[in-house]
Amino acid sequence: MKSIRSNLLVLLLSSLLPVVLASYLLLYLLVSASLRKDFDANLMKKLESFALMAEWEDGEVDEDEEVYQDFGDDDDELVHFEFSEFPIPEYQPSPKAEYYQVTASNGVVFARSPSLQGRNLPLDGDAGITDTVFLDARPGRIARTAIVPKWDIDNPPVTPMALTFQLTVAQSTEGLLTTLAAIRTSMLLAAALTALAAFGVIWIVIRKGLRPLDEVGAELQAIGRDDLSERVDTASKPVELVPVVERLNEMLERLEAVFERERRFTSDVAHELRTPLAELRTLAEVSVRRESISESDRRSYEDATEIAIRMERLISTLLELSRCSSGQVVKQIQRANLANLVKNTWKPFGAAAEEKGLVVHFALDDSTELDTDPLIFGAILSNLFSNAVAYTPPGGKIDLDWQERDGTVALSLTNTTSDLGPGDLPHVFERFWRKDGPDSGTDNHLGLGLALVAALSLVLGVAVEGRIPSAGEFQVQMLHPV
């Protein structure tokens, strides 16, 4: 069965969650791009700072002397890199070391950071920033630029060496990647919490939004099956539900009119048939007693008498149902002993039960008393006993027991059956309902006994329910206030 709540919840979540996930993904991409941009900007600042610290120095040139890499305080140095003279901490050997290197166009390394420990950074690559992997397998970013050392004097001579230099600075991205991983985890957790919170908020909003539907359902459920005079209030309903409620009220009015006509028709027909049936029964009974009739005519009159009795019983039951539905039955509550009511009501059915070989067991406490109407309660028991004896197969069992709980007496009548199942329970209290089968009872039962039980129970304020406690058993339970 489809549920509006479930459908709304699924639709809203399926619409909201992609938006939330896309928002968090976009936010992560923006944060990642910003952090990477800051990382590259910091790397470029270091590159630019190092480029400013490259100078030509005015020294004597020895044409036979090769360009060398030892740049201490030697007076013969032609180019000088100030940053190579100081032990900058981040460029010292360590697990998190950064690197720099100055390489001439002829491939000679003029300066390198102590952290390289004699190794070289990759020489190939254009100016700019690219990804790289260091020899210790750490990921990093490497920045390159061409530099022209400046003279440290006011009137610089012509540059004595036709060399250009490439300055390279490299830094590990481990810290950046760790930060991004932490942000990614935090955002995934935040997305999960957002989804959970959205589920809760949406569920609460849906429940609150659909509460008017629940109220309409509760009001409709409160309308009794035999009393359709109540209507669903439209004053407190949302404008969207008012047309639906108005149509429901109109339908209830039509149903009430139909049932009222049915009750009047049933009552009128039953009243009109009582007199002719009584006359028919009288004629049949008188004819049976005549001595001059043949045996076949006698059997016919006996059959007519039996049919008239059955019809009178049917009419009496219909009239009783009509009286219950129209509220004409008046209760007279008094204190009554439960055991005595059961025993006195059972007496007319004892012979029929014994003839069918039924095993009957009543578990009653002689001290249990009820505030009830003995006549109405006795009529309920009488119809239950009649139904149980008629529909229990030969050799079956009938059990009556009770339990006192929460100010009520739960009276349960259980009888053997071979054809009733859970699917039949909604129909057992309907008028004229009989299930065809080996236990369908006798022709004396027209399916009105349990219908009258339900109607009389409603008058008496007793809750009655049909059950299948186990396979092959049918039970009627009554909850009667003590």
N, C-alpha and C positions, 0 to 999 in steps of 0.2 A: 504494500500500500504506500503510495506516494505521500510525502509530508511536505507541507508548505515551509515549515521551519527548516527541514533538511535541505530542501531545494534552495531556499534563500541563503542558508549558511554556505552551501557549496558554491553557489554563484558569486556571492560577495567575496568569499575567500579566494576563489579562482581568479577573480578580477583584481583583488587588492594585492595578493601576494606577488604576482609578477611586477606590479608597480613598485612595491617595497623593495624587491630584490634588484630591480633595475636601478632604483634610486641609490641603494647601497653600492651597487657595482659602479655607477657613475661617480659617486662620491669617492670610492676607492681609487678609481682611475685618476680623478682630479688630484687627490692627495698624493698618489704615487708619482704623477707627473710633476707636481710641485716639489716634492722631496728630491726627485732626480734632477730637476732643474737647479735647485739650491746646491745639490752636490756638485754638479758640473760647474756652477758659477763659482763655488769655493775653489774648485780645482783650477779654474781659469785665473782666479785671483793669484793663486800661488805661482802659476806659470808666468803671469805678468810681472809679479814681484821679482822673481828670479831673473827675468829678462832685463830688468832695470839694473841688476847688479853685475852685468858683464861689461868690462872696460878693456880698451887698449892701453898699454903702458909704453912709455918712451924708454926703451932700453937699447943697448948696442946689439946690432945684428951680426951674427957670424954665419956667413953664407954656407960654410961647411957643416954647420950644426943642424941636425934634424929637429923637427918640431917634437917636443917631448911633453910628457903628461905630468911630470912632477912639478907642481906649482906652489912651492913654499914661498920663501921670501927671496928667491933667487932674482938678482937684478936683471938676468937675461930674459925674463918672461916677457913675451910680447902681448899676451892677452891674459886678463885676470878676471876670475869669477869669485866675487866676495862670499857668496853663500857656501863655497866649498871650504872656507877658512874656519867656520864655526860649527861646533857639534850640535846641530839642531836635533832635539830629542826625537821627533817623529821619524827622522831619517837615520836613526841608529839601528843596529841589528836588534830585532824583537819580533815576536809572533805577529804583531800588528803594524809592522814597519811600513812606511811609505818610501817612494823612490824618486830620484831625479838623475838625469844624465845629460851631458853636453857632448854632442858628436859633431866633428867637422865634416865638411863635404867630402873629404878624402877618406872618411871612415875612421879617422883617429878619434878615440874617446878622450876628450880634454878634462872632463870632470864626471864623477859619479858619486852617488851617496854611499856612505859606509854600509848601509843596509843591503846593498847589492852584493857585498862581499866578493868583489872582483868579477861578478857576472854582468852581462849587458842586458839592457832592455831591448825589445824588438826595434830594429832600426827602420824597418819598412813601414810605410804609412804616411798619409798626407797630414797636413796641418789640421788641427781640430781635435775632437774627443771621440774615442772609440772604446768599445769593450775589449777586454783582454783577460787572459788567465796567467797568473804568475807561475814561476817555477815551483812554488810550494802549493800549487793547485788552488790558490785563493782566487776568487773572481775579483775583477777590478775595472777601473776606468783609466785610460791613458790619454794624456793631452800633449800635443806636439805643436811647436811653433818655430819658425825661423827667426833668428835674432842677429842683429848687427851690433857688436860691442861699441860703445861710445868711448871717446878719448877723455882722459881726466885732466887735459890742459886746455887753455883758451884757444891756442892756434895749433890745431892738430896737423901733423904732416900727412902725407899720402899714406894710406894703409900699406904697410910693408908686405903683407901676406894676402894673396888672392884666395882667401878661404871664407866660406859661409858656415854658419853653425846652426844645428838643430837642438833646441832645448826640449827635453821630454820630462814630464812629471806624471807619476802614477800613484794611485791610491786605491786600496782595497774597498770593495763595496759590501763587505760582509756586514758591517754595521747597518748600512742602508737596507740590505735585504732582510736582516733580522728585524729592523723596525717595521718594514713593510709586512713581514709575516705576522708580527704582533698586531698591526692594524687590521690585517686581513682576518685574523682569528677573532679580534674584538668585533669587527663588523659582522662576521658570520654569527657570533653569539648574539649581537644586538639584533640581527635580522630574525634569528630564532625567537628571541624574547618578544620582538615586535609582532611576529606571527602569532605567538601564543597570546599576547595581550589583545591582538586584533580578534582572535577567535573568541576570547572571553567577552570583549566589548560588543562584538557583532551578535553573539548569542544573547547577551542581556538586552540589546536593542531590539532584536527580533522578538524575543519573548514579550517585551513590553509593547512592541508594536502590534503583535498578534493577540494581545490580551483581550481585546474586544471580541475576537472570534471565540476564544475560550469561554467568555461570559455568555455569548449567544448559545454555545453548545451546552453549557451548564443549565441555562434557563430552559432550553428545549428538553434536556434530560429530566428536569424536574417536573415537566408536565406529565401527569399520570396517564397511563394507558387507557383507563376508563373514565378519565375526567379531562376533557379538552377545553375547558372553559378559560384556562389561563392563557395569557398572551405574552410575547416577548416585548419588553419595554424598548421603545425607540428613542426616548428622550436623551439617554446617556450614550448612545451609539455614535460612532463617527459617521460623517455624511456618506462615506463610501459604502457603509453597511446598511444604511437606512432602507434603500430599495429592497435589499435582500430580506431584511427583517419584515418589511411590510408585506412582501410576497408570502413569507412564511406564516405571518398572522392571517393573511387571507386564506391560505391553504388550511390552517387550523380551524378557521371559521367554517369552511366548507366541510371539513372532516367532522366537526362537531355536529353540523346539521345532518350529515349523512348518518352518523351513529345515533343521533337522537331519533331520526326517522326509523332507523332499524329497531331501536329499543321500543318505540311506540308500536311499530308493526308487529314485533314479536309478542309484546304484551297483549295487543288487541287480538291477534290471531289466537293466542293461547286462551284468552278469556272466551272468545267466541266458540272455540272447540271444546271447552270443558263440558258444556251442557249436552251437545249431541253425543260426545263420547260417553258421558255418564248414562245417557239414555240407551246407547248401543250396548254398553256393558250390562245394564239392567236387563234388556231384552235377551241378551245371550245367556245370562245367568238363569233367568226364568225358564228359557227354553230348554236348558240343560236338565232342569229338574222335572220336566214333563216325562211321564211314563210311556206315552204313546209314540215317541219318536224312535226312529231306527238308530242303530249303533253308529252308523256313518254320520247321520245328522248330529248325534250327540258329540262326536269328535269335532265336527265342524264348529258347533256352538262353543265347545271348550277352547278351540283355537281362537275363535273370535273373542271370547272373554279374555284370554291371555294377551291378545293383541291390544284390546282396549285398555287393559291394565298397564301395558307398556306405554301406550300413548298417553295415558293419564300421568304416568310417572315422568315422561318426557315433558309434557306441558307444565307440570308442577315445577320441574327443574328450570325450564325456561322462564317461568314467572318469577321464580326465586332469583335467577340471574338478573332479570329485569329490575326487580326490586332493589337488589344490591347496587346495580349501576346507577339507578335514579336516586339512591340515598334514602329509600323508604324503610330500610331495616333499622330498627332502633335497638341499641345495646342496653342490656340491663346487667351491669357489672356486679358481681358478688363473689364472695370467697367460696371456692369449690375445691374439693379434694381430687387431685389428678388421677390417682389410682381408681377411685370409684367411677369417675367419668369414663375411663378407658374400659373398665370391666363391664359396666352397664351398656356401653355402646357396642361392645364386641359380641354380646350375647346373641343377637339375631344372625351373626355370621359364623358362629361356632360349628353348627351342623354342616354347613356347606364346606367349611375348611376340613372337617373330619372326613366328609365323604370323598374329598379329593386327596386325602392322605397327606395334608400339609402339616409340617412341623411348626408349631406356633410357640414363640417364646416372648414373654413380656417381662422386661427388667424394670420394675417400678418400685418406688419407695412410697409406702402407704402414708407417710407423713407429709409428702409434698403437696402444698396448696397453692392455688393461683387466684388472682383477681381477674375473673373472666365472665363472659356470658355463657352459662352452661348449655343453653339451647344452641347457640351459634357454634360454640366449640364442639359440642356433641355432633352437630351436623357436619363439621369438618372431619371429625374422626370417622363418622359413619361413611362418608364418601371415600375416605382413604382406605378403610377396611374393605368396603365393597370392591374398590378398584384392585386392591392387593389380592383378595380371594379370587376374583374373576380372572386376573391375568397371570397369576402364579401357576406354572405347570404342575400337574399331579406329582406328588412326592416332594415338592419344593418346600422352601422355608419362608416364614414371616417372622421378623424380629422387630420388637419395639423397645427402644431404650431411651434414656434421657440423661442429660448432664446439666447441672446448674452452674452457670458462669456469668459473671459481670451483671448480676441482677436479672438474668433471663434464664429460662428453662429451654434447652435445646432438645426437642422431642424428635426422634428419628425413627421412621418406619421403613424397613428394608425388606424387600421380597425378591425371590428368585425370578430371573427373566432370561430368555435365551435370544431375544431379537432386538432389544433396545441397546443403543450405543450413544456415545457422547453427541453425535450429530442430531439425535432425536430430542435432546433436552430442550431446545428452544420451542418445541411444538407441543410438549406434553400437557401444557396448561391451556392450549387453544381449544375452542369449542369445536366439537364434532371431529377432532383429530383422533384417528386410530391407525396404528401401523399394522399392515397386513402381515401375518406370520402365524406360526404355530401357537403363539401365546396371545393371539388377538382378542381373547376373551369370548364371551358368549353374545348372543344376539340381544340380550337384555341391556347391554352396555353400548351406548351410542356416542361415547366420547365427550360426555358432559360432566363426568364426576370430578376430574381434576380442575376443569374450568370453574365449577362451583366452589371447589376448595380455594382457588385463588381469589374469587370474588368475596367469599365469606371471610377469608383471612384479611383482605383489605379492609373490610368493615370492622373487624375485630382489632386491627392494628398489629397483626401477627405477620412476621416475615416468613415466607414459604419459598422453598427452593428445591428443584429436582437435581439429583446427582447420580453418577455412576461410580460408586465407591470402589468397585472392582469388577472385573469381567464377569458377566452373568448375574449382576445384581442391580436393582433399581431402588433408589432411596429418595424419600421426601422428608425434608427436614423443616421443622417449624421452630422459630425463635419467639417464645412467648414471654413477655415480662412477668416477673414474679409478683 
